[in-house]
Amino acid sequence: MREIKAAEITGSIREMCITANKILPDDLCCKINQGLENEAEELPKSIMKTISDNLVCAKELDIPVCQDTGMAVVFAEIGQEVHITEGSFENAVNEGVRQGYTDGLLRKSVVGDPLKRVNTNDNTPAVIHTRITDGDKIKFTVAPKGFGSENMSKIKMFTPSATVEDIVNFVVEVVETAGGNPCPPMVLGVGIGGDFEQCAYLAKKALCRSVSVRNPDPFYAELEETMLRKVNETNIGPQGFGGKTTALAVNIEKSATHIAGLPVAVNVGCHVTRHIVKIL
């Protein structure tokens, strides 16, 4: 049994929150630069250039890439041979978020009650997803999620009679309804299968996969490319002003489902779809 102190978890989450908000994954930066090269018209090209320059400036000036530093979403894969000592797991994670958003001077956007709307002033509590795995390590993925894009996300409970084309059309419909609201070019996480809540979880998890990695199942890898092509044919373009680059990537995660159902969720991410991974 390997022991990990709660304070070590707190310190890691603190640094991950700060770093994720200031530096995008390299593969996402590459997709943004590819979008810049692909645009032919002056307006979308200039917008993509501004987006690209913003990433460089954030890194050089040590500031967030976006003013909405998001609600902290934390995925934790906890090895069953790990024993967490000197504190509780969830308290350690939330303390890390509190320290990260306070010490990193990140915007605190969480309200403690959805209707009373009083800010918690430290961006806690985080949204925490835990999974028990083999081994003696903890794998953390921290994904600060802004709500300009989150608010554009949708779920639909299809029946099994729905076709692949119906699902593709639903994804395109979500994008068209969103328009420029989620600060395109977007990254789309698509969850297919499971039940109501697992489908949404899969869509969120899909946003944390590298945009340069396709689904390992060739069928779904091809479907990702089809969805991306159809979305980019909408001509919504960078920031909604038209162009070829409406989305940078579509990532699909799927799961088993009930014989009577076919849930599909689309979690919309903006061009700063932030996530960072660390293993303790």
Secondary structure, DSSP 8 states (H G I E B T S, - for coil): -EEEEHHHHHHHHHHHHHHHHH---HHHHHHHHHHHHH--SHHHHHHHHHHHHHHHHHHHHT--SSS---EEEEEEEEETTEEEESS-HHHHHHHHHHHHHHHTT-----BSSTTT--B-SS--S-EEEEEEESSS-EEEEEEEE-HHHHTT-EEEEE-TT--HHHHHHHHHHHHHHHTTTT-SSEEEEEEEEE-HHHHHHHHHHHHTS-TT---SSHHHHHHHHHHHHHHHTT---GGGS-SS-SEEEEEEEEEEE-TT-EEEEEEEE-TT---EEEE-
